[in-house]
Amino acid sequence: MPPRPDLSVSLAGLELSVPLMTASGTCGSGLELAPYLEPGSIGALVPKSVTLNPRAGNPNPRLWETPCGLLNSIGLQNEGLAEFLASLPALAGLGVPILASVAGFSVSEFERLAAELAARDEVAALELNISCPNVEKGGMAFGTDPASAARVVEAARRASPHKPLLVKLSPNVADMVPVARAAQDAGADALTVMNTLLGMAVDPVSRRPRLANLYGGLSGPAVKPVALRFVHQVSRAVSLPVVGCGGVRTGLDVVEFMLCGASAVQVGTALLADPAAPARIVRELEEYCARHGVAAVRDLVGALETE
Ligand SMILES: Cc1cc2nc3c(=O)[nH]c(=O)nc-3n(C[C@H](O)[C@H](O)[C@H](O)COP(=O)(O)O)c2cc1C
């Protein structure tokens, strides 16, 4: 029997047993996933984005299934910072690093959230969700403008000088590289690529939009080619590690993201259909490594052949 492939990766000071994390917003508070989590099936857990105050989110309907994808306009529904802080001991009991996803509507909100979350031992790292609207700038998402993104990252870096800081980039831009570079220059330790792609769906009979909010974020296998392209572009343009996210469903998807330059990946929409998917994905990744003579999965990072 050949030795088992080494699936561990380290990025931004985080040691992950496998290169797979949950994507924010797709496993509830995180605790709902506990009954489905086989030991060793995820390297880190990213719970739903936390805002300063509790939010009910957008009106229903706010989910619509598309061919190979899902549109959502949940609108950052969550219990708010105080409840999240209270849930941390239980989350830490899951036995995997917790990456707190931070969502603010102003730079000062990001700063306060980052300070309070980073102060907790249960939080291994922060992930800034900069796809949120900046209320001080007419609702334009922080992540679509390099200068706004830089201000958020600088503020979070000030508030949390020591915890690894991941910045999750928005695909709703013509070019992600300037925002990625701005995040790097402002002190990010890693970049998550990517959040959902804005889209809409229409009911031709009622002539009404399918989502009460009109627009929603598209995720799932339909967006994977876009995510792979952004991971490839961003990982070549910055020196930071990149975490791939968008449509991961199988072990081979993980391989594809790593070849394009991702050091690890997140799985989101696939969890909604099958919360036990991570164990299967890790088994498939291990099988790929064994079959293709990959001794350490980290050797796949950026190993795409283009000649
Ligand atoms: C229902 C739902 C809720 C989401 N909520 C959040 C969120 O709160 N914060 C965030 O950063 N991303 C959120 N996302 C985006 C995912 O974390 C992920 O970036 C995106 O869905 C692409 O990955 P996937 O195709 O594997 O789902 C959400 C996605 C879905 C489907």
The ligand as a MOL file (V3000), in Angstrom:
LIG
                    3D

  0  0  0     0  0            999 V3000
M  V30 BEGIN CTAB
M  V30 COUNTS 31 33 0 0 0
M  V30 BEGIN ATOM
M  V30 1 C -27.7350 30.9080 0.9420 0
M  V30 2 C -26.3880 31.5580 0.8680 0
M  V30 3 C -26.0010 32.4680 1.8590 0
M  V30 4 C -24.7530 33.0900 1.7970 0
M  V30 5 N -24.3760 33.9520 2.7860 0
M  V30 6 C -23.1210 34.4820 2.7830 0
M  V30 7 C -22.6690 35.2910 3.8580 0
M  V30 8 O -23.3700 35.5390 4.8400 0
M  V30 9 N -21.4100 35.7980 3.7920 0
M  V30 10 C -20.5660 35.5480 2.7390 0
M  V30 11 O -19.4200 36.0140 2.7360 0
M  V30 12 N -20.9660 34.7450 1.7080 0
M  V30 13 C -22.2110 34.2240 1.7170 0
M  V30 14 N -22.6120 33.3990 0.6990 0
M  V30 15 C -21.6850 33.1360 -0.4220 0
M  V30 16 C -20.9180 31.8230 -0.2120 0
M  V30 17 O -20.1540 31.8460 0.9680 0
M  V30 18 C -19.9960 31.5430 -1.4140 0
M  V30 19 O -19.0730 32.5890 -1.5490 0
M  V30 20 C -20.7730 31.4170 -2.7210 0
M  V30 21 O -22.0180 30.7940 -2.5250 0
M  V30 22 C -19.9920 30.6430 -3.7970 0
M  V30 23 O -19.6710 29.3420 -3.3520 0
M  V30 24 P -20.6130 28.0550 -3.6780 0
M  V30 25 O -20.8590 28.0610 -5.1640 0
M  V30 26 O -19.8040 26.8720 -3.2160 0
M  V30 27 O -21.8570 28.2230 -2.9250 0
M  V30 28 C -23.8700 32.7800 0.7210 0
M  V30 29 C -24.2600 31.8600 -0.2600 0
M  V30 30 C -25.4970 31.2570 -0.2030 0
M  V30 31 C -25.8690 30.2520 -1.2710 0
M  V30 END ATOM
M  V30 BEGIN BOND
M  V30 1 1 1 2
M  V30 2 1 2 3
M  V30 3 2 2 30
M  V30 4 2 3 4
M  V30 5 1 4 5
M  V30 6 1 4 28
M  V30 7 2 5 6
M  V30 8 1 6 7
M  V30 9 1 6 13
M  V30 10 2 7 8
M  V30 11 1 7 9
M  V30 12 1 9 10
M  V30 13 2 10 11
M  V30 14 1 10 12
M  V30 15 2 12 13
M  V30 16 1 13 14
M  V30 17 1 14 15
M  V30 18 1 14 28
M  V30 19 1 15 16
M  V30 20 1 16 17
M  V30 21 1 16 18
M  V30 22 1 18 19
M  V30 23 1 18 20
M  V30 24 1 20 21
M  V30 25 1 20 22
M  V30 26 1 22 23
M  V30 27 1 23 24
M  V30 28 2 24 25
M  V30 29 1 24 26
M  V30 30 1 24 27
M  V30 31 2 28 29
M  V30 32 1 29 30
M  V30 33 1 30 31
M  V30 END BOND
M  V30 END CTAB
M  END
